Amino acid sequence: MSSLTVADANNLVLDPSSENRELTAIKITELFKSKALDPTATNMVEEILRIFAHDAAIRVRKAVSQQL
């Protein structure tokens, strides 16, 4: 499992391409599935996943769907 890092967030801000959004969505779903989050973090991650699930790029939505 690849962990989500500050560098990932920075990379997404600097280059919000569909490829980077897809990679970030995969990492976030892995984090969500790990169940290692406290309730507040879980709520935040769920909201992020909802946003990615409605992304304009099919590859991003597909990544979320396949990971979950």
Buried (B, 14 or more C-beta within 10 A) or exposed (E): EEEBEEEBEEBBEEEEEBEBBBBBBBBBBBBBEEEEBEEEEBEEBEEBBEEBBEBEBEEBBEBBEEBE
